[in-house]
Amino acid sequence: MIAINDPVILAEVSFAFDAYEAALMTNDIEAMDALFWHSPLTVRYGAGDAQYGIDEIREFRKARAGGSPQRKVIRRSVTTFRSHFAATNIEFIREDSPAIGRQSQSWTKFPEGWRVVSAHVSLTKGGT
């Protein structure tokens, strides 16, 4: 049987996920970079963009004037599978838009810790 949401693993992933959200809201590019897998296989889909590989993700972050639009998380789900994989999902409201946003991330535990290996952000109709 697969161990799902083991409390210790769930706490580890939740801590990493919270660190990512804090880094995103403060535009801490170094912290965000540290939480992504440093691989050409890492993928990030934004609401209107896409990056393939850590180098493209880094360039996107550096070029994003002012960082990510501020947002408030309104719903959250964290699910862990065994001790090395997790899926995180949130719904959020951006301060500059009435649209509801969604973010999904796949996390894998490496020797250096939990890292995002895939991310996807979208906005409902009316968002940008």
C-alpha positions in Angstrom: 0.0 0.0 0.0 1.2 3.5 -0.8 1.7 5.8 2.2 -0.4 8.9 1.5 -0.1 12.1 3.6 2.3 10.6 6.1 2.3 13.4 8.8 6.1 13.9 8.7 6.3 14.1 4.9 3.2 16.3 4.7 4.8 18.7 7.2 8.0 18.8 5.1 6.2 19.5 1.9 3.9 22.1 3.5 7.0 23.9 4.9 8.6 24.0 1.4 5.3 25.1 -0.2 4.9 27.9 2.3 8.5 29.0 1.7 7.8 29.2 -2.0 4.6 31.2 -1.6 6.5 33.6 0.8 9.3 34.0 -1.7 6.9 34.6 -4.6 5.0 37.3 -2.7 8.3 39.1 -1.8 9.9 38.5 -5.2 12.8 36.6 -3.5 14.2 35.3 -6.7 17.1 33.4 -5.0 14.7 31.6 -2.7 12.3 30.7 -5.6 15.2 29.4 -7.6 16.4 27.3 -4.7 13.0 25.6 -4.5 12.9 24.6 -8.2 14.7 21.5 -9.5 17.9 22.7 -11.3 17.3 20.7 -14.4 16.6 21.2 -18.1 13.6 18.9 -17.5 11.8 21.3 -15.1 8.7 22.9 -16.6 6.7 25.9 -15.6 3.6 27.0 -17.4 2.3 30.5 -16.5 -1.0 32.2 -17.2 0.4 33.5 -20.5 3.9 32.0 -20.8 5.9 28.8 -20.6 9.4 27.9 -19.6 11.2 24.7 -20.3 14.3 24.1 -18.1 15.6 25.9 -15.0 17.5 28.4 -17.2 14.3 29.6 -18.9 12.6 29.8 -15.5 15.4 31.9 -14.1 15.3 34.3 -17.0 11.6 34.6 -16.7 11.9 35.5 -13.0 14.7 38.0 -13.6 12.7 39.7 -16.4 9.5 40.0 -14.5 9.3 43.6 -13.4 8.0 43.9 -9.9 7.7 40.2 -9.4 4.4 38.3 -9.2 1.1 40.1 -8.7 0.1 39.9 -5.1 -2.5 37.3 -4.3 -4.5 35.7 -1.5 -4.7 32.0 -1.3 -8.4 30.9 -0.8 -8.1 27.2 -1.1 -5.2 24.8 -0.7 -4.5 21.1 -1.1 -1.2 19.2 -0.4 -1.0 15.5 -1.0 2.1 13.4 -0.5 2.7 10.0 -2.0 5.3 7.8 -0.1 8.3 9.9 0.9 9.5 11.4 -2.3 6.6 12.9 -4.3 3.8 15.4 -3.7 1.2 17.5 -5.5 0.2 20.9 -4.3 -2.7 22.9 -5.5 -4.1 26.3 -4.6 -6.8 28.7 -5.7 -6.1 32.3 -5.3 -7.5 35.8 -5.9 -5.1 38.4 -7.3 -5.2 41.8 -5.8 -5.3 43.4 -9.3 -8.1 41.2 -10.8 -11.4 39.7 -9.9 -10.3 36.4 -11.6 -9.7 33.3 -9.6 -6.2 31.8 -10.2 -5.1 28.2 -9.9 -1.6 26.8 -9.3 -0.5 23.2 -9.4 2.9 22.0 -8.5 4.6 18.6 -8.5 7.3 18.3 -5.9 10.0 15.6 -5.6 12.4 15.1 -2.7 16.0 15.1 -3.7 19.1 14.8 -1.5 19.1 18.6 -1.1 15.4 18.7 -0.2 12.0 19.2 -1.8 12.0 20.8 -5.2 9.3 21.8 -7.7 9.7 19.7 -10.9 6.6 21.0 -12.7 4.3 24.0 -12.2 1.2 25.3 -13.8 -0.6 28.6 -13.2 -3.9 29.6 -14.9 -6.6 32.2 -14.4 -10.3 32.0 -14.9 -12.0 34.0 -17.6 -11.5 37.7 -17.1 -7.9 37.3 -15.7 -4.7 38.2 -17.3 
